Amino acid sequence: MDKEMNLKIKQKFVKDYKNGYPLISKESIVNSKNFINEGTIINLVDERNGFIGKGYYGKQNKGLGWILSLKEHEKLDPKFFEDKIKQAIENRQQYYNSSDTTAFRVFNGEGDGIGGLTIDFFDGFYLISWYSEGIYQFKDWVIQAIKNIVEFKGIYQKKRFDTKGQYIEEDDFVMGERGQFPIIVKENGVNFAIYLNDGAMVGVFLDQREVRKLIRDKYAYDKTVLNTFSYTGAFSVFAAVGGASKTTSVDLANRSLDKTKEQFKINGIDPATESIVVEDVFHYFKYAVKKNLTFDMVILDPPSFARSKKHTFSAEKDYKNLLKEAITITENDGVIVASTNCSTFGMNKFKGFIDTAFKELGGQYKLMEEFSLPNDFKTTKQFKEGNYLKVVFIRKIK
């Protein structure tokens, strides 16, 4: 590690940092033109050199690094990292003890005290995601901590620190035994096929666990379900297991077809009895209107930002219009599951999009249930952006 360095903070940002806001922003630094090596341990000081907090320098799309401690004499050393990871693992014992869920988040960045780092568990395999070159400089400490605390089959990693937070393509294996892919994990008794060596994505987004369970247990039975932006079809699988009369999964990516088929098969469902469509979701909506197709349940879980040949979708600007498309093809008394992982707006604004969409169509609705992140995705109230997930179940009245 480089030796520690002081970073001077503008007065108007000092209070937020002292109150626990963990992300170091470029605009808060008095002279942000200084060159600092990634991974340098930094002491944040006010304009009179009074101590604020300490952390590390690591550029990612959100900011320039993370504050890890507000104690002046706390050392950011291997023990610090091990203590944080150990505490996080202790907090997840209920998941480790579950036989019907074998995939969950073990360490959730700033929520567990170290921003820029996540660790996920997949049936004995650990997957570390590094979100900046800065946090990657602590790689040996993090891996040693995992070795000291838990037994594992193998460790994999994803380097997510290309300039736009994109994934850097490589083998991803770190140590232990190599996985025989797919690894079949369970989530509330349903199987998922996981690939830790095949690009940035592994096959399922763990943060939607509670939403999928509710769809299966309460909403899917005997219903026609449209799952848009369906990725590997996880919502569709849960709906089918819950007795949906038919699921339709729509995603633009070619690989979604085989991946979705695989998820159905490993749960004993014949993919031929379900509909899997590789198409731009916006085209599909138009097709559905033309063919008078309607559904009892429509699931909307778009990426925060997506670009296809004909469309650019940004959740903040375009979610209301996406909802209007969905409302149009949802049966009366049907349910829309509206979800977004966009961190730039909160639940109230999201509900505003829902309200406006129905008003513009002259329709009525009732909000049924809402979700944010599950317990294993620990967040801190000082960093509201970290609690990014917003899901609302909406019943269309007319």
C-alpha positions as CSV (number, residue, x, y, z in Angstrom):
1,M,0.0,0.0,0.0
2,D,1.1,3.6,-0.6
3,K,1.5,5.7,2.5
4,E,-1.5,7.6,3.7
5,M,-2.4,10.9,2.2
6,N,-4.5,13.9,3.3
7,L,-7.4,15.0,1.2
8,K,-8.9,18.5,1.9
9,I,-12.7,18.7,1.9
10,K,-14.8,21.8,1.2
11,Q,-16.6,23.1,4.2
12,K,-20.1,22.5,2.9
13,F,-19.5,18.7,2.6
14,V,-17.9,18.2,6.0
15,K,-21.1,17.7,8.0
16,D,-22.5,15.0,5.6
17,Y,-19.2,13.0,5.8
18,K,-19.0,13.3,9.6
19,N,-22.6,12.1,9.8
20,G,-21.7,8.9,7.9
21,Y,-22.2,9.7,4.2
22,P,-19.6,7.2,2.8
23,L,-19.1,8.1,-0.9
24,I,-16.3,10.7,-1.6
25,S,-17.4,12.9,-4.4
26,K,-15.2,14.8,-6.8
27,E,-16.9,18.1,-6.1
28,S,-16.2,17.9,-2.3
29,I,-12.4,17.9,-2.7
30,V,-10.6,21.3,-2.4
31,N,-8.0,20.4,-5.1
32,S,-9.2,17.4,-7.0
33,K,-6.5,17.8,-9.7
34,N,-3.9,16.2,-7.5
35,F,-2.8,12.8,-8.8
36,I,-3.5,10.0,-6.4
37,N,-2.8,6.3,-6.9
38,E,-5.7,3.9,-6.8
39,G,-5.9,2.2,-3.5
40,T,-4.1,5.0,-1.5
41,I,-5.5,5.2,2.0
42,I,-6.7,8.8,2.5
43,N,-7.5,10.9,5.5
44,L,-10.2,13.4,4.8
45,V,-9.6,16.8,6.6
46,D,-11.4,20.0,6.7
47,E,-9.9,23.3,5.6
48,R,-8.3,23.8,9.0
49,N,-6.8,20.3,8.8
50,G,-9.3,18.9,11.3
51,F,-9.9,15.1,10.9
52,I,-13.2,14.0,9.2
53,G,-12.7,10.4,8.3
54,K,-10.5,7.9,6.5
55,G,-10.9,5.6,3.6
56,Y,-9.4,4.7,0.2
57,Y,-9.1,6.4,-3.2
58,G,-10.8,4.4,-6.0
59,K,-12.5,5.9,-9.0
60,Q,-15.8,4.4,-10.0
61,N,-18.7,5.8,-11.9
62,K,-20.2,7.1,-8.6
63,G,-17.3,8.9,-7.0
64,L,-13.6,8.9,-6.1
65,G,-13.6,6.4,-3.2
66,W,-15.2,5.5,0.1
67,I,-14.9,6.5,3.7
68,L,-14.4,3.4,5.8
69,S,-13.9,4.9,9.3
70,L,-14.7,8.0,11.3
71,K,-12.1,7.1,13.9
72,E,-8.8,9.0,13.5
73,H,-6.7,6.3,15.1
74,E,-8.3,3.2,13.5
75,K,-6.0,1.4,11.2
76,L,-7.2,0.3,7.8
77,D,-5.3,-3.0,7.8
78,P,-5.9,-6.7,7.1
79,K,-7.6,-7.0,10.6
80,F,-10.0,-4.2,9.7
81,F,-11.1,-5.9,6.5
82,E,-11.4,-9.3,8.3
83,D,-13.5,-7.9,11.1
84,K,-15.9,-6.3,8.6
85,I,-16.3,-9.4,6.6
86,K,-16.6,-11.6,9.7
87,Q,-19.4,-9.4,11.0
88,A,-21.2,-9.5,7.7
89,I,-21.0,-13.3,7.6
90,E,-22.3,-13.5,11.1
91,N,-25.3,-11.3,10.1
92,R,-26.2,-13.8,7.4
93,Q,-26.3,-17.0,9.5
94,Q,-30.0,-17.4,8.8
95,Y,-29.1,-17.8,5.1
96,Y,-26.2,-20.1,5.7
97,N,-28.6,-22.3,7.8
98,S,-31.3,-22.5,5.1
99,S,-31.5,-25.7,3.0
100,D,-33.9,-24.2,0.5
101,T,-31.9,-21.0,-0.3
102,T,-28.3,-21.6,-1.2
103,A,-27.5,-18.3,-3.0
104,F,-27.4,-14.9,-1.3
105,R,-25.3,-11.8,-0.7
106,V,-22.6,-12.1,2.0
107,F,-21.2,-8.6,1.9
108,N,-23.0,-5.6,0.4
109,G,-20.5,-2.7,0.0
110,E,-21.0,0.4,2.1
111,G,-23.9,-1.3,3.9
112,D,-21.4,-3.7,5.5
113,G,-18.8,-1.0,5.9
114,I,-16.6,-1.2,2.8
115,G,-17.9,0.6,-0.3
116,G,-16.9,-0.7,-3.7
117,L,-16.9,-4.4,-2.7
118,T,-19.6,-7.1,-2.8
119,I,-19.3,-10.8,-2.1
120,D,-22.0,-13.3,-3.1
121,F,-22.4,-17.0,-2.0
122,F,-23.5,-19.7,-4.4
123,D,-23.7,-23.1,-2.7
124,G,-20.1,-23.1,-1.4
125,F,-18.6,-20.8,-4.0
126,Y,-17.8,-17.2,-3.2
127,L,-18.0,-14.5,-5.9
128,I,-16.2,-11.2,-5.2
129,S,-17.0,-8.1,-7.3
130,W,-14.5,-5.2,-7.3
131,Y,-16.0,-1.9,-8.4
132,S,-12.7,0.1,-8.7
133,E,-9.0,-0.4,-9.2
134,G,-8.7,1.2,-5.8
135,I,-10.6,-1.5,-3.9
136,Y,-8.8,-4.2,-6.0
137,Q,-5.5,-3.1,-4.4
138,F,-6.9,-4.7,-1.2
139,K,-7.5,-8.0,-2.9
140,D,-5.0,-10.1,-0.8
141,W,-6.5,-8.8,2.4
142,V,-10.1,-9.7,1.3
143,I,-9.2,-13.1,0.1
144,Q,-7.2,-13.9,3.2
145,A,-10.1,-12.8,5.3
146,I,-12.5,-15.2,3.5
147,K,-9.9,-18.0,3.9
148,N,-9.6,-17.3,7.7
149,I,-13.4,-17.1,8.3
150,V,-15.2,-19.7,6.2
151,E,-14.7,-23.0,4.4
152,F,-15.4,-22.8,0.7
153,K,-15.3,-24.8,-2.5
154,G,-13.9,-22.0,-4.6
155,I,-13.5,-18.3,-5.0
156,Y,-14.3,-16.3,-8.2
157,Q,-14.1,-12.6,-8.9
158,K,-15.6,-10.0,-11.3
159,K,-13.6,-6.9,-12.0
160,R,-16.2,-4.2,-12.6
161,F,-13.8,-1.3,-12.9
162,D,-13.6,-0.5,-16.5
163,T,-14.2,3.3,-16.8
164,K,-18.0,3.0,-16.9
165,G,-18.2,0.4,-14.2
166,Q,-18.2,-2.2,-17.0
167,Y,-16.9,-5.7,-16.5
168,I,-13.4,-6.7,-17.5
169,E,-13.5,-10.0,-19.4
170,E,-11.3,-12.7,-18.0
171,D,-11.3,-16.2,-16.5
172,D,-12.5,-15.0,-13.1
173,F,-11.2,-18.0,-11.1
174,V,-9.2,-17.1,-8.0
175,M,-8.6,-20.2,-5.9
176,G,-10.0,-23.4,-4.5
177,E,-11.7,-25.8,-6.9
178,R,-13.1,-24.7,-10.2
179,G,-16.8,-24.9,-10.5
180,Q,-18.5,-27.5,-12.7
181,F,-20.9,-25.1,-14.5
182,P,-23.7,-24.6,-14.2
183,I,-23.8,-24.7,-10.4
184,I,-27.4,-25.5,-9.4
185,V,-28.4,-23.3,-6.5
186,K,-31.7,-23.1,-4.7
187,E,-33.8,-20.0,-4.0
188,N,-36.8,-20.7,-1.8
189,G,-36.8,-24.3,-3.1
190,V,-36.6,-23.3,-6.8
191,N,-33.5,-24.2,-8.8
192,F,-31.2,-21.7,-10.7
193,A,-28.3,-22.5,-13.0
194,I,-25.4,-20.3,-12.2
195,Y,-22.2,-19.6,-14.2
196,L,-19.4,-17.8,-12.4
197,N,-17.0,-17.9,-15.4
198,D,-19.2,-16.5,-18.2
199,G,-19.1,-12.7,-18.4
200,A,-20.4,-10.1,-15.9
201,M,-23.7,-11.8,-15.1
202,V,-24.1,-15.1,-13.4
203,G,-27.7,-16.0,-14.3
204,V,-29.9,-14.5,-11.6
205,F,-30.3,-11.2,-9.7
206,L,-30.3,-12.1,-6.0
207,D,-32.0,-8.9,-4.9
208,Q,-35.4,-9.9,-6.3
209,R,-35.7,-13.1,-4.1
210,E,-38.7,-11.9,-2.0
211,V,-40.5,-10.6,-5.0
212,R,-40.2,-13.9,-6.9
213,K,-41.4,-15.8,-3.8
214,L,-44.5,-13.6,-3.5
215,I,-45.3,-14.0,-7.2
216,R,-45.1,-17.8,-6.8
217,D,-47.0,-18.0,-3.5
218,K,-49.7,-15.4,-3.9
219,Y,-50.2,-14.1,-7.5
220,A,-49.3,-16.6,-10.2
221,Y,-51.8,-19.4,-9.8
222,D,-53.9,-20.0,-13.0
223,K,-52.7,-16.6,-14.4
224,T,-51.2,-15.6,-17.8
225,V,-47.9,-13.9,-17.0
226,L,-45.8,-11.6,-19.2
227,N,-42.2,-11.2,-18.0
228,T,-40.5,-8.3,-19.9
229,F,-36.7,-7.7,-19.9
230,S,-36.7,-11.3,-18.7
231,Y,-32.9,-12.0,-18.8
232,T,-32.8,-15.8,-17.9
233,G,-36.5,-16.0,-17.0
234,A,-36.3,-16.1,-13.2
235,F,-39.7,-14.4,-12.6
236,S,-41.2,-16.7,-15.3
237,V,-39.9,-19.9,-13.6
238,F,-41.3,-18.8,-10.2
239,A,-44.6,-18.0,-11.8
240,A,-44.7,-21.4,-13.6
241,V,-43.8,-23.2,-10.3
242,G,-46.6,-21.2,-8.7
243,G,-49.1,-22.7,-11.2
244,A,-49.3,-19.9,-13.8
245,S,-51.5,-21.1,-16.8
246,K,-48.9,-19.7,-19.2
247,T,-45.7,-17.6,-19.0
248,T,-44.3,-15.4,-21.8
249,S,-40.7,-14.2,-21.4
250,V,-39.5,-11.3,-23.6
251,D,-35.9,-10.1,-23.9
252,L,-33.8,-8.6,-26.7
253,A,-30.7,-10.7,-26.0
254,N,-30.3,-13.8,-28.1
255,R,-28.8,-15.8,-25.3
256,S,-31.9,-15.3,-23.2
257,L,-33.6,-18.0,-25.1
258,D,-31.3,-20.9,-24.2
259,K,-30.7,-19.5,-20.7
260,T,-34.4,-19.4,-20.0
261,K,-35.0,-22.8,-21.4
262,E,-32.3,-24.1,-19.1
263,Q,-33.9,-22.6,-16.0
264,F,-37.3,-24.2,-16.8
265,K,-35.7,-27.6,-17.5
266,I,-33.8,-27.8,-14.2
267,N,-37.1,-27.2,-12.4
268,G,-38.9,-30.0,-14.3
269,I,-40.9,-27.6,-16.6
270,D,-41.0,-28.3,-20.3
271,P,-39.9,-25.0,-22.0
272,A,-42.1,-26.0,-25.0
273,T,-45.2,-25.3,-22.8
274,E,-44.0,-21.7,-22.1
275,S,-43.4,-18.9,-24.6
276,I,-39.9,-17.4,-24.9
277,V,-39.6,-14.5,-27.3
278,V,-36.3,-12.8,-28.4
279,E,-37.5,-9.3,-29.3
280,D,-37.3,-5.7,-28.3
281,V,-39.8,-5.3,-25.5
282,F,-41.2,-2.1,-27.0
283,H,-41.9,-4.0,-30.3
284,Y,-43.5,-6.7,-28.4
285,F,-45.9,-4.3,-26.7
286,K,-47.0,-3.0,-30.1
287,Y,-47.4,-6.6,-31.4
288,A,-49.5,-7.5,-28.3
289,V,-51.8,-4.5,-28.9
290,K,-52.2,-5.3,-32.6
291,K,-53.1,-8.9,-31.8
292,N,-55.4,-8.0,-28.8
293,L,-53.2,-10.0,-26.4
294,T,-53.8,-9.3,-22.7
295,F,-52.2,-10.7,-19.6
296,D,-53.3,-11.3,-16.0
297,M,-49.9,-10.2,-14.8
298,V,-47.2,-8.1,-16.4
299,I,-43.7,-7.9,-14.8
300,L,-41.6,-4.8,-15.7
301,D,-38.0,-5.0,-14.5
302,P,-36.0,-3.0,-17.0
303,P,-32.3,-2.0,-16.7
304,S,-31.9,1.6,-15.4
305,F,-30.5,2.4,-18.9
306,A,-30.7,0.3,-22.1
307,R,-29.9,1.0,-25.7
308,S,-31.2,-1.1,-28.6
309,K,-31.0,-0.2,-32.3
310,K,-34.3,1.7,-32.2
311,H,-34.7,2.6,-28.5
312,T,-32.8,4.3,-25.7
313,F,-34.5,3.6,-22.4
314,S,-33.7,5.6,-19.3
315,A,-35.7,4.7,-16.2
316,E,-35.8,8.3,-14.9
317,K,-37.2,9.6,-18.2
318,D,-39.1,6.7,-19.7
319,Y,-40.5,4.5,-17.0
320,K,-43.9,6.3,-17.0
321,N,-44.4,5.5,-20.7
322,L,-43.2,1.9,-20.2
323,L,-45.9,1.6,-17.6
324,K,-48.6,3.0,-19.9
325,E,-47.6,0.3,-22.5
326,A,-48.0,-2.4,-19.8
327,I,-51.3,-1.0,-18.4
328,T,-52.8,-1.2,-21.9
329,I,-52.2,-5.0,-22.2
330,T,-53.1,-5.9,-18.5
331,E,-56.5,-7.4,-17.9
332,N,-58.8,-5.5,-15.6
333,D,-58.2,-6.8,-12.0
334,G,-54.8,-7.9,-13.3
335,V,-51.5,-7.1,-11.6
336,I,-48.4,-5.2,-12.8
337,V,-45.2,-5.8,-10.9
338,A,-43.2,-2.6,-11.5
339,S,-39.6,-2.7,-10.5
340,T,-36.6,-0.5,-11.0
341,N,-33.0,-0.6,-9.7
342,C,-32.4,3.0,-10.7
343,S,-30.7,4.8,-7.7
344,T,-31.3,8.4,-8.9
345,F,-34.9,8.6,-7.6
346,G,-36.7,7.2,-4.6
347,M,-40.0,5.3,-3.9
348,N,-42.2,8.4,-3.8
349,K,-41.1,9.6,-7.2
350,F,-41.5,6.0,-8.5
351,K,-45.1,5.9,-7.2
352,G,-45.5,9.3,-8.9
353,F,-44.7,7.7,-12.3
354,I,-47.3,5.0,-11.6
355,D,-50.0,7.6,-10.7
356,T,-49.3,9.7,-13.8
357,A,-49.3,6.7,-16.1
358,F,-52.8,5.6,-14.9
359,K,-54.1,9.2,-14.9
360,E,-53.0,9.8,-18.5
361,L,-54.8,6.6,-19.6
362,G,-57.9,7.5,-17.5
363,G,-57.5,4.3,-15.5
364,Q,-57.7,3.4,-11.8
365,Y,-55.4,1.2,-9.7
366,K,-54.6,0.0,-6.2
367,L,-51.1,-0.4,-4.7
368,M,-50.9,-3.9,-3.2
369,E,-47.4,-4.4,-1.8
370,E,-44.0,-2.9,-2.1
371,F,-40.4,-4.1,-1.7
372,S,-36.9,-2.7,-1.3
373,L,-33.7,-4.7,-0.9
374,P,-33.8,-7.9,1.1
375,N,-31.9,-8.2,4.4
376,D,-28.8,-9.8,2.9
377,F,-28.4,-6.6,0.8
378,K,-27.6,-4.5,3.8
379,T,-27.8,-0.8,3.4
380,T,-27.0,2.3,5.5
381,K,-29.5,5.0,6.1
382,Q,-26.8,7.6,5.5
383,F,-26.5,6.5,1.9
384,K,-30.0,6.4,0.5
385,E,-28.7,5.6,-3.1
386,G,-27.5,2.3,-1.8
387,N,-31.1,1.1,-1.2
388,Y,-31.7,1.3,-5.0
389,L,-34.4,-1.4,-5.5
390,K,-38.1,-0.3,-5.7
391,V,-40.8,-2.8,-6.5
392,V,-44.5,-2.2,-6.4
393,F,-47.4,-4.6,-7.0
394,I,-50.2,-2.7,-8.7
395,R,-53.7,-4.0,-9.2
396,K,-55.4,-2.5,-12.3
397,I,-59.0,-1.7,-11.4
398,K,-60.1,-0.5,-14.8
